[in-house]
Structure formats: C-alpha cells, structure tokens
C-alpha cells in the first residue's frame, strides 16, 4: 500500500525482487520501481504531465516494515531519487536534482516538448561486495556468501532512453545488481597480489603464475571484466522483461565505479564523462555512434549480407547517390578502409546507405543514432523486418583512472552527463564553468549540486546563462558531478 496525504495507489508484482508502484499524487501521475536488495532505492519518474504537487513529501511503505521517504525538497539527503523540484517548472521543462550519500550531486531536466516521457534515468549508491567461500566438495563450487561486507565501492550510472523510458528504467534498477554479482564472483582474485589462474587457489601447473604474469593480468582487469559481463547480463534481462511486457525501447549506459582507489568508467552509447582539474581536462569515455563504429558495422554487413535484406548498401559515400551518378567514378570506402578511393557506381550502390548522415544526424539503417547500448531487441527498420540488434553492442568501453595516484584538490571533479549537455557544450566549456564556479562557492555545502544545476541552466538558451551565448539543447539532460577529493579520502581511510 502507498501511504500519505492525497496519495492513492497500489503495489503490483514485478519479478521476484522488484515491485512496480503506480500511484497518483493530486493530478501528477508517476510510475516508480523499488528494489529490495543491495541498499538501492532508485525512484524514477515515468512522465510529467502537470505542475508537481505543492506537497513536499510522502511516505511509501512496502515489504511490511520497510519504509522510505520520497522528498521533493532540495534538502533531500536520502537514497538516490529522481524527483521533481516543486519550485522549477518553466518553459515546458522540469528540473530535478539529488544529493546522494556517496558525495555526488545529480541534476537533470526533462524537455517536455521533446517527449511526454522522462527518458533519462539515473542511479547511484554504495556497492557492498561480499566475500565468497569455498565448500568442502571436490568440485570446489562456490557454496556460501558471507553475510559481512568484504569490499565496498561506489556506483553512479546514467541511462539515456530512446523509444520510450522502459529500458532506461529497467537498467537503472537492474545493472547495479548485475555488477555486484559479477564482482562477488571474482572478488578473491581482486584482492590477491596477483589474480590466480584458479580462483580456488589450486595449482594444476607449476608455471601457472608465470602465464598470468606474462599476460599482464591485474586486479583491475577483473573489475573491467565484471563491468563487461554485467552490461551483457543486464541487456539480456532487459530483453526478456520488455518482451514479456510487450514494451520496446533501448538506452545508452554510462557507469562510474569507485573501487580500491580507482575509478572505472564504462560507456556504451553517446553519453560522456570527463575529469576536470585545475590545469587538466581529461576525457574518461568515448562516444559510440554509427560514424565512430563505421568499420565494425560495415564488417558485420560484409560477413552477414543477409542482415541488410537487399535493402541497404554497406558502402559509404560522401552523400546519398542518385540515378545521375550511375557509371560515374565516385568517392567511397568499405569496411577495410580508413582512407577513401573511387569506384564506378552500379545500380546496387543507389540503395539506402547502411550509415547515413553526418555528425549528430548520422543514423544506423536510417533509424538509430547510437551503436552501443542496452535493449532494442525488438527494434526494426520502419516498414521492414530488418532488425537493428545484430549491429548493436551492449559491451562498454572501460577507462580506468587511478585516483590514488592523483594529488587531489577540492575542486577536482568528474562530470558525467547524457548527450543533451554535450550537444551544446564542449569539454573545455564545461571545464571553464566548473573552474569559475567552485572556487567562489567553497563554503556552500550544496556547491556540487548547484554546479550540476548551473551546467543544466547553461543549455537552456538563456542569454544571461554562464556562457552568455544563449545555447539551447532540446534533449533530456542528466548530470552527475562527482567530487574526487571525497572519494580519495574514503579510499585512504578505508
């Protein structure tokens, strides 16, 4: 039952560990997920159709004695909640923010003219990794998970949905659990001086340690592998859930994990993370679009031409060819080429290109602007049976930042944001905004939250904005600002 003044609703079963809570607050409809295990209570707005209620908070109760507070106040310090701020609803956009207990600040905007749905979702919290113990059986299977925490880390994630919010909501409520399971499966190797060949410690071959050393396998490689496996597992879960519920859609995923003194940034899609320091701006991720992954996509079409169903050409030309180009020699490139050459145009070259458009307008099979992400299992080219999923990867690229090796200052931050921010601001512009804002607000306990909001504000076309250029982003935007100084202190203290 959902409790609270002016609140009515009910709990609906969704799987074994999640409940879907549908309720209505005044005239404000929401759909929220609550997940019981692993210290996470992400609450996600499905859509916003009117001004949020003036009531500042409500209580929700589930699983008997478990209660948590959902607050629309900017003073909220509870678990991560994506909730609308009651005092900001202008120009068809809802701005929301959160200050999490892991020291980061989150701000976002729903640009209502783009969609009635909030397709950006976010999650953050503490990762509690438990130690696995071996049983006495000869096969040395994992039998017991110790109750006490063995390692702790911190987790931040942004999910930018397309084709609806369903995949992003599922990812926000699933990926951290997948990651925790994957890390627990390798935690013994992570804490060893060198990851052993056999996790049980058994030595089949005396030279096993030498083979591991020659491969250069380190503890951070196990974390990278856990992230890659977690993305893959989450993608499979989303595929099953969406098929079972008759929903569609996909999302990009940008994840940061702080563990054992290192920050791991995993990206599948076109969101971006950067490190901003006093004298340095360092990209921590790369965008994956049809253009940046052209050769991989073309290679797949070369090996499996049936995926194009005779409707597309895998070759790239500077523009869409026309009938007048037949018989002419024009510029082109194929899967094996980084450079360009010329070919005589044939009739088959007049088909729609596998990748069409330039920059942000580039589309895969005329449909999708990203080449990596989660979901999209049911996505097909309009009016055809051609699937896009074979061309999409759920595997992230992982970048490792050794925080313990940095001489951290209080103004050193990581900025994570969905593509709506980067459509308007460059890395350098964001860095200038960070450097101009933080030194003058050192006494403000909410300065990182205010910084996240300021970055959002700078994309909304205000001539009086921080950049003074009136730049406009028409996409949903979510921003995390993560102060590295607090993470480094936790690492050294731990």
N, C-alpha and C positions, 0 to 999 in steps of 0.2 A: 504494500500500500504506500502511496505517496502522501505525505502529511504536510500540512501547512495552510495558513490562511489563503483563501482564494485559489487553492490548488486542488485539482481533481485529476485522477488518473489511475492507472493500473499497471501492474508488472506483467510482462509477457515472457515466457521461457524462450531463451535463445541459446541452444547448446547446453553444455554441462557447467560451464564456469561463467557464463555471461547472462545478464538479464537486460532486456530491452524495456526501458521505461518510457511510456508515452504519456504525456500529461499536457495540460493546458493551463497557463497562468494568465488570467484575465483573457485577453484576445491573442495571447502570444503562444503559438504552437512550437513545441520542441520535440526532438527525439534524442534520448541520451542512452549511453551504454555505461554500465557499471561492472567492473571486473573484480572478482574477489581476491585472487591470489597475488602475491608478489608486490604488495604495497603500492598498487596503482589504482587510481580512481579517475581516469580521464572522463570528462563530461563534454560532449560535442554538440554544438548547435547544428541541427539539420537545416533549418531555414528560418528566415526572419521576415515577417510579413507586416509588422506594425511596430509602433514605438514600444520598447520594452516597458514592462510594468514599473511603476514607481516604487513598488515594494523592494527592499534591498536584499532580502534573503529568504530562504525557505529550507525546510528540513526534509530530507528524503530518508526513508527507512527501508532496509532490505535485509534478508537473512537474519531476521529476528532481532538480535541485539546490536547489529552493526548500523551505525548512523554516520552520516557525514553532512557537511554544510556546503551548500552552493550559494555563493555570495556574489552580488553584482557590484560590490564596493571595491574601489581600487586599493583598499587597505587589506584585501584578502591575502592571507599567507598560508592557506591550506594546500592540499594536493592540487596538481595541475587541473584547472578548469577553464574551458573556453567559454566564457560567459559574456553577455553584452554589458557594456557600461551604460548605466541609465542616463548619463549626462551627455552622451555624444551620439547623435543620430542626425547627420546633416548631409544634404546633397545625395540622398539615396544610399548612403554607406553607413554601416555600423562598425565602430571601432571598439575592440575589446583588448583586454590586457590581463596578464597574470604575473605575479611574483612568486616563484617556486621556492621550496625549501632547499633546493640544491644550489641556490645562489644566482640563478639566471633570471632574466626578465623576458617576457613574451608579450608581443603586441601584434595586433592584426586588424585588417579591415575587410569588410565584405562589401564589394562594389555591387549594389543591388541591380544596377542597370544591366550588368553582365548576365546575372542569373538570380533566380529567387533562392538558390541554394548556396550554402557556405561550403564550397568545395575544398577549402583549405582546412586541414586538421593538424593538431599538434599533441604531443605527449612528452612528459619528462618525469624524472623521478630517480630514486636510488635503485641500483641493481644489487640485489642480495644473492650472491653466488654461494651455494652450499657445496660442501666437500663430499665427494662420493667415496665409498669404501668398498673394498672387495669382500666377497663372501668366501667361504671355505671350499666351495666346489671347484673341481678340477678345471672347469672351463673358465674360471675367473671372471664371471659376468659381474656387472655392477648390481649389487643387491640392496644397498642401503644408502639413503641420503641422510646425512647427519642433520639434526634439527638446527644446530647453530650455524651462523653465517661464517664462511671461510674467507671470502673476499667480498669487498663492497666496491661498487663503482657508481658512476652517474651516467644518465642517459637522457638525450634530447633528440626529438625527431619531428620533422615537418613533412606533411603529406599534402601534395597538391593534386586534387582530384580532377578528372575530366569525364564527361558523360554521366555526371551525377556525383553525389557525395558518398555513395555506398562503399566503394573500395577504400577511400581515404579513411572513413570511419572504422572499417574493419582493420585496416593496417594500424591505425592509432591504438586500437585495443588488442592487437594480436602480436605485433612484431617484437615488443619487449619480452613477451613470454617465450617466444621462439628463441630469442637471443639468450635469455637466461638458461634455457635448456641446453643450447649448444655450448655455452661457456662451461656449464657444470659437467658436460661430457669430456672436457679437455682440461679442467682446472688443475689436475695433478701435474700435467705436463707444463702448464703455465708457470707454476711456482718452482719447478725444478731448475737447477743450474743450467741444464741443457735438456730440452724435451727428449724423453727416452724413446727408443724405437718401439718398445712395447710399453703400453701405459701401465701394465701390471708390474713393471719392473723386471720381468723375466728376460733373461739374456739368452736368445737362441743361438746367436752367432757372436763370438768374442769381439768381432770388429764392428758390431752394430753402432756403438758411439762414434766411431770414425766415419761411418757412412752418413750419419746425421750431421756431423760437423762439416763434412765435405759438401753437403747440400746447403749448408749455411742456414739451417732451420733454427729459428729462435722463438722465444715465448710469444713475441708479437705476431709471428706467423700463425700461431694457433688462434689468437684473437681475430686476425683477419679472416681465417677460415671459418670461425664461428659466425662472424658477420655475414659472410657469403652464404653459408648454409642457412642462416636464419632468414635472410631475404628470400631464398628459394623456398623454404618451408612456408613462410608467410604467403608467398604467391600462390602456393598450392591450396592453402586454407581459404584464401580469398576466392579462388576459382570454384571450390566446392560450395562455399557459402552463397556466392552470387547465383550459381546455377540452381541451387536448392530453393532460393527465394525468388527466382525469376527476375533478378536485377542484373544490370550491366554496369560497366564503367571500369576505370582504372585510375592509377595515381602514380605520381613520382614519389620518391622517398629520399630524404636527406637525414642521416643519423649521425650523431656525435656521441661517443662513449669515452668517458674518462676512467681509466683503469691502470693501476700500478704505475702512476706517474706519467702516463702517456695518453694523448687524446687521439682517438681513432675517428676519422670522418669517412663515412660510407655514403656514396651518392649513386643513385640510379634515376636519372632524369635531368631536368634543367634548373633545379634549384641550385643554390650556391652558398658556400661558406668561405669566409676569409678571416685571416688573422690580422688584427690591426694593432701595431705597437707605435711607439713614439717616432721611430725612424724606419719603419718597415710595414709594407703591406704584402701579405703572402697568401696567394690562393690556396685553399685547402681542398678544393674539389674541381672537377671538370664537368662541363655540361655534355649531355649525351642527346644529340639531335640527329635527324636523318642526314644532315650535312656532315657532322663530325664523325659519324659512323658509316659514311657512304660506302667505303670499300668492303666492310664486313657485310653490309646489306646486299650489295651487288654480288659478292662472292656466294652468298646463300642462294640468290636467284640464279646464278650460273650453275651451281651444283644441283639445285632442285627447280628447274624451269617451270614445273607444273604448278608451283605456288603462285605464279602470275596468271595462270589460266588463259594464256594467249591474249590478255587484255592490256598488258603493260610491256614496255621495253626497259630492260635493266640499264641500258647505256645512258650516260649523262651527256647532255648537250647544253650549250650556253643559254638556249631558250627552247621553247616548245617548237618542234619543226612543223612546217606547213607543206602543202602539196607542191608549192613552187620550189621547194628545196630538193625534190626528187632529182637524182642524178648529179647533184652538186656535191663537191667535197667540202665538208663542214667539220668544225672542231668537235671532238668527242673524247670521252675517256671511259674505260671499263674497270672491272674490279681489281685488276692487277696494276693499275696505273695511278701514280700520284701526279704525273705530268699530263699533258694533252697531246693529241695527234689529230690527223684528219682521216675521214672515211667518206666514201661515196654513199650518199643517202639512198636507202632502199625503202620499200613500202612498209616493212615491219618497223622501221625507225620512226614512223609517224604515230605510233601508238603513244598513249599517255605515259610519261616517264615514271619509273619506279620512285624516284625522288624528284619533286618539282618545287620550284620556288627558291628564294634566296633568304638567308638570314632567318629572322623570326617567322617569316612566311613559308619556309620550307616545310613540306608535308611528305610523309611516307604514304605511298599509294593514294595520294590526294586526300588523306584523312587525318593523320596524326602528326603532331609537331614534336614528339619525343620518340626516342628509340629504345629507352630503358625505363623500367618502372614495374609496378605490381598490378595484377588484374588484366583486364582487356581480353579475357579468354573467349568471350563471345563476339568481339568486335569484328565487323566485316565491312568491306568497301561497299558504299551505297549501291543498292540495287544489284548486288552480285553476291556470290557465295565465297568470295575470296577473303580468307582470314588474315588478320594482321599479326596475330600472336606468334606465328613462327619467326617473324622478323624481329620480335621484341625480346630483350634480355631483362631478366629480373636480377641478374648478378650485379652488385655495385662495384665501383672502383673505390678502394680504400686507401686513404692517405694517413700516415702516422706522424704525429707531432710529439716529440719528446719534451714534454713540459718541464720535467725535472732539470733539463739541460739549459733552460732559458733563465736569464736573470730578469725575473718578472717585476713589472711595475704595476701600480694600482690601476692604471689606465689601459693595461693590455687586455684586449677583449677578442673574442671570436664572434663574428656576426654571421648568423645563419638566416637565410631568407628564401622565400619562394620567388619564382621568376618575375612576378609583378614588380618587385623592387628593382631588380637588375635590368628590367626593360627601360627604366628611367634613369637609374644611377649607375655609374661605373664604380669599380673597386676603389679608385682614387677619390672619387667624390664622397663615397661612404666614409672612407678613412679621414678625409678632411672634416666631415661633420662630427665624427667621433672625437677627433683631436680638439676641435673647437668647443665641444660641449662638456666633456668630462672634467678637464682641469678646473673649470669655473663652478663646478657643482659638487665638489668633493665632500661637502658637509650634508648633502641631501641623501638620506638613506634610500630613496627611491630613484636615484640618478640613472641606474641602468634601465629601469622601466621607462623613465622619461626619455631616455635616449632612443629606446625602441619606438616609442610613440612619435618622437621627432623625425626619425627616419621615415615612418609611415606618412607623416604630415607633409614631408618634402616631396611626396609623389602625387599629391592631390591637386596640383595646378594652382597653388596659392602663390600669388606674386610676392607676398610677404613671407614666404617659406624660407628655410635656411639657405637654400641655393639661390633664391631670388630669381629663378628662371621660369617659374610657372609650369613646370613639367607635370605631365599627367599620366598616370597608369590606370588603365581600365580593368585591370585584373584584380582578383582577390590577392591580398598580400598578408603574409605572416612573417614575423621577425623574432628571432631569439638573439639576445645579447648575453653572452656568457663571459663573466669576468674571470680571467685565468688566474689572477692573483689568489683568489679564494680557493680555487681548485688546487693550486700548488701548495698552499698552506695545509689543506686537508691531506695531500699526499705525504708531505714531510711529517705531519703529525701522526699519520697512520703508520 
